């Protein structure tokens, strides 16, 4: 579990430490909150689907509306499909890091 947290923290750090003109901007508190809510919600949906015995998580859960949140959900579903041992918290951490890293720039 510490390894997953370390990897998630490293991914988040790498996203904020870009180089040159393409340096990543720090995510606002509003973005972080939206990412946390989305990741926690999707992780809960995935966990519930697994408990119900859903084989096809892609079809078994309702993804959030919007391009950005649905991309986060798709990433989390792929991670859950690849590893049955990910806990809900670990999955939420991965989703949060991905969400912050891939947030719309503007």
Protein Blocks (a to p, Z undefined) as FASTA:
>chain_A
ZZmmmmmmmmmmmmmmcghjllccdddfklmmmmmmmmmmmmmmmmmmmmnopablmlmp
ccdedjklmmmmmmmmmmmmmpmkbcfklmmmmmmmmmmmmpccZZ
